[in-house]
Amino acid sequence: MQSITQNIQIVPLDQYVLFCTLLFSIGVTGVLIKRNALVIFMSVELMLNSINLLMVAFSVYHNDPAGQIFVFFIMVVSAAEVAVGLALVVMVFRHTHSIDINFLNRLKW
């Protein structure tokens, strides 16, 4: 009798690479096309999370937990980046009443 773990199909690594490439491409497109600061932050987070997913997939594939530990530290730094970035967006909004990044040219000296 086969065990349950032998019956579970494992997703191949190339599908993880393809999926993470798609997510990263969506994030890059959002950064390059959108002018809203919040959407840009969300796109950067999407790119970071796609890299995290790929790092975890490679970590599981090679049976090495170091990649998963590294992902934990990336998520901590990412949370700090979001907190600082959103604080900057709030301060810019209070000053200019807009979060459009093209509007920030008026903040030059």
C-alpha positions as a Markdown table, in Angstrom:
| # | Residue | x | y | z |
|---|---|---|---|---|
| 1 | Met | 0.0 | 0.0 | 0.0 |
| 2 | Gln | 1.4 | 3.4 | -1.0 |
| 3 | Ser | 1.7 | 6.1 | 1.5 |
| 4 | Ile | -0.2 | 9.4 | 1.1 |
| 5 | Thr | 3.0 | 11.3 | 0.4 |
| 6 | Gln | 3.8 | 9.2 | -2.7 |
| 7 | Asn | 0.4 | 10.0 | -4.2 |
| 8 | Ile | 0.8 | 13.8 | -3.9 |
| 9 | Gln | 2.1 | 15.3 | -7.1 |
| 10 | Ile | 4.8 | 17.8 | -6.7 |
| 11 | Val | 4.7 | 20.9 | -8.9 |
| 12 | Pro | 7.8 | 20.9 | -11.1 |
| 13 | Leu | 10.4 | 23.6 | -10.5 |
| 14 | Asp | 10.1 | 25.0 | -14.0 |
| 15 | Gln | 6.4 | 25.9 | -13.4 |
| 16 | Tyr | 7.5 | 27.9 | -10.3 |
| 17 | Val | 10.1 | 29.7 | -12.4 |
| 18 | Leu | 7.5 | 30.5 | -15.0 |
| 19 | Phe | 4.9 | 31.7 | -12.5 |
| 20 | Cys | 7.5 | 33.8 | -10.6 |
| 21 | Thr | 8.7 | 35.3 | -13.9 |
| 22 | Leu | 5.1 | 36.2 | -14.8 |
| 23 | Leu | 4.5 | 37.9 | -11.3 |
| 24 | Phe | 7.8 | 39.8 | -11.6 |
| 25 | Ser | 6.9 | 41.0 | -15.1 |
| 26 | Ile | 3.6 | 42.3 | -13.8 |
| 27 | Gly | 5.4 | 44.1 | -11.0 |
| 28 | Val | 7.9 | 45.7 | -13.4 |
| 29 | Thr | 5.1 | 46.7 | -15.7 |
| 30 | Gly | 3.2 | 48.3 | -12.8 |
| 31 | Val | 6.3 | 50.3 | -11.8 |
| 32 | Leu | 7.0 | 51.5 | -15.3 |
| 33 | Ile | 3.5 | 52.4 | -16.4 |
| 34 | Lys | 1.6 | 53.6 | -13.3 |
| 35 | Arg | 2.0 | 57.1 | -11.9 |
| 36 | Asn | 0.3 | 56.5 | -8.6 |
| 37 | Ala | 2.8 | 56.1 | -5.7 |
| 38 | Leu | 0.7 | 53.5 | -3.9 |
| 39 | Val | 0.4 | 51.3 | -7.0 |
| 40 | Ile | 4.1 | 51.6 | -7.5 |
| 41 | Phe | 4.7 | 50.4 | -3.9 |
| 42 | Met | 2.3 | 47.5 | -4.5 |
| 43 | Ser | 4.2 | 46.6 | -7.7 |
| 44 | Val | 7.5 | 46.6 | -5.9 |
| 45 | Glu | 6.0 | 44.4 | -3.2 |
| 46 | Leu | 4.7 | 42.0 | -5.9 |
| 47 | Met | 8.3 | 41.8 | -7.4 |
| 48 | Leu | 9.7 | 41.1 | -3.9 |
| 49 | Asn | 7.2 | 38.4 | -3.2 |
| 50 | Ser | 7.7 | 36.7 | -6.6 |
| 51 | Ile | 11.4 | 36.5 | -5.7 |
| 52 | Asn | 10.6 | 35.2 | -2.3 |
| 53 | Leu | 8.4 | 32.5 | -3.8 |
| 54 | Leu | 11.1 | 31.4 | -6.2 |
| 55 | Met | 13.6 | 31.3 | -3.4 |
| 56 | Val | 11.4 | 29.1 | -1.3 |
| 57 | Ala | 10.8 | 26.8 | -4.3 |
| 58 | Phe | 14.5 | 26.4 | -4.9 |
| 59 | Ser | 15.1 | 25.9 | -1.2 |
| 60 | Val | 12.5 | 23.1 | -1.1 |
| 61 | Tyr | 13.8 | 21.6 | -4.3 |
| 62 | His | 17.4 | 21.5 | -3.0 |
| 63 | Asn | 16.2 | 20.5 | 0.5 |
| 64 | Asp | 18.1 | 23.4 | 2.1 |
| 65 | Pro | 16.3 | 25.6 | 4.7 |
| 66 | Ala | 18.8 | 28.5 | 4.3 |
| 67 | Gly | 16.7 | 30.0 | 1.4 |
| 68 | Gln | 13.5 | 30.0 | 3.6 |
| 69 | Ile | 15.4 | 31.7 | 6.4 |
| 70 | Phe | 16.7 | 34.3 | 3.9 |
| 71 | Val | 13.1 | 34.9 | 2.8 |
| 72 | Phe | 12.1 | 35.6 | 6.3 |
| 73 | Phe | 14.7 | 38.4 | 6.6 |
| 74 | Ile | 13.6 | 39.8 | 3.2 |
| 75 | Met | 10.0 | 40.0 | 4.4 |
| 76 | Val | 11.1 | 41.8 | 7.6 |
| 77 | Val | 13.1 | 44.4 | 5.5 |
| 78 | Ser | 10.2 | 44.6 | 3.1 |
| 79 | Ala | 7.7 | 45.4 | 5.9 |
| 80 | Ala | 10.1 | 48.2 | 7.1 |
| 81 | Glu | 10.3 | 49.5 | 3.6 |
| 82 | Val | 6.6 | 49.7 | 3.3 |
| 83 | Ala | 6.2 | 51.5 | 6.6 |
| 84 | Val | 8.8 | 54.2 | 5.6 |
| 85 | Gly | 7.4 | 54.4 | 2.0 |
| 86 | Leu | 3.8 | 54.9 | 3.2 |
| 87 | Ala | 5.0 | 57.5 | 5.7 |
| 88 | Leu | 6.7 | 59.4 | 2.8 |
| 89 | Val | 3.5 | 59.1 | 0.7 |
| 90 | Val | 1.4 | 60.5 | 3.5 |
| 91 | Met | 3.7 | 63.4 | 4.0 |
| 92 | Val | 3.8 | 64.2 | 0.3 |
| 93 | Phe | 0.0 | 64.0 | 0.2 |
| 94 | Arg | -0.3 | 66.4 | 3.1 |
| 95 | His | 1.9 | 68.9 | 1.3 |
| 96 | Thr | 0.7 | 68.6 | -2.3 |
| 97 | His | -2.8 | 67.0 | -1.9 |
| 98 | Ser | -1.8 | 64.4 | -4.6 |
| 99 | Ile | 0.0 | 61.1 | -4.8 |
| 100 | Asp | 0.8 | 61.4 | -8.5 |
| 101 | Ile | 4.6 | 61.1 | -8.9 |
| 102 | Asn | 4.6 | 63.5 | -11.8 |
| 103 | Phe | 3.3 | 66.2 | -9.4 |
| 104 | Leu | 6.4 | 65.8 | -7.3 |
| 105 | Asn | 8.5 | 67.9 | -9.7 |
| 106 | Arg | 7.1 | 71.0 | -8.0 |
| 107 | Leu | 8.9 | 70.0 | -4.8 |
| 108 | Lys | 12.3 | 71.0 | -6.3 |
| 109 | Trp | 14.2 | 73.9 | -4.8 |
